[in-house]
Amino acid sequence: MGMKKILLCWLVLLPVISWGMTCEEGEATLLDLYKKFVQSSPEESVAVAEEMIDVLALCSVNENFMTYPFERVTMFKPFSRDARVRIFTWNYLNVDGSMKYFGCVHVQSKKEGRWWVKLTETTELDKFLNKQFSSEKWCGAVYYGIAEMPSKRSSGKQYALLAFQGHDALTNKKIVEILNIENKDVSFGANVFEFAEKTKPMKRYVLEYSDQIACALRYYGKSNAIVFDHLAPRDPAFEGFYPEYGPDGSNDAFIWNKKKWVYAPAIPVAPFVEKEK
């Protein structure tokens, strides 16, 4: 390409690079890209997802970006109550029923300004419950909720994330894990889930259940509690066989206690619901 053409391209792109685009413009562009994404081949989906992340980056210069609803676009896009963190995630359905996940994290920091990180999924999921994943080797999920962790940490900020993961053709998973923010990067997983019967805290908590059944997992901000269905096999003979697991009518929770999410079994949900009103 000649120098004149290169210069012309930069002149055309300069307004977009300098000023980005409005959230409304970004939403319209994302809508078109998402339609292209779901119709693309597995190989093409990666390139389209990259375009979607680029559009979100251009939109992030806007003051209302952290709370703009982007309601026309089918992706998960929760933001924290302090409006400092927002996560965009979406999935691609493979022909065999498995999922491929894409996403990015946007952070608004008083010291570092606004920045974002792309999430790249990994297939190396061994020791999943007690492993920390980086942004470049992310465990893959769609995040639909962000829970506050008000503890003071000199090394960075943390949030608890509520996630859904389509596990396989028989089961799904709901996951609670920790987002760590430090040095303009993010990681996932921290030893903050505490159980009375365990000597060491866990880095994340997983609910695995039949893909024919729904499982509730919700954050109650005014109580600083994460409440979820207690899962059990439909018959004792299926103990440990998760395609036969579902809610048994009771509820468990993690209650925030200064530095840990402490497990609380068999709790009533009504007090948490009432407090939210």
JODA-V881315 format. One line per field, one symbol per residue. ss: DSSP state (2 for helix, 1 for strand, 0 for the rest). psi: psi as a letter, one per 40 degrees, with the letter a starting at -180 (. if undefined). A space follows every 50 residues. Layout:
ss = ???
psi = ???
This chain:
ss = 00222222222222222220002222222222222222200222222222 22222222200000000000000001001000001111111110000011 11111111100011111110100000022200110001000111111100 00000011111111110000111111111111001111000011000000 01011111110000001111000011111111100222000222111111 111111100111110000022222220
psi = hiddddddddddddddddeaiiddddddddddddddddeiiddddddddd dddddddddeeideddehdfeehgihfiiidefehhhhiiihhideeiih iiiihhhhiddeahiihihhiiegfifddfhhiidegiehihheihiige ihhdeaiiihihihhhdaediiihihihhhhhffiiihhigehhideidh iidihhhhiheeiihhhihhddefihiiihiiieiddehegdeeiiheei iiihhhgceihhhhigiidddddddd.
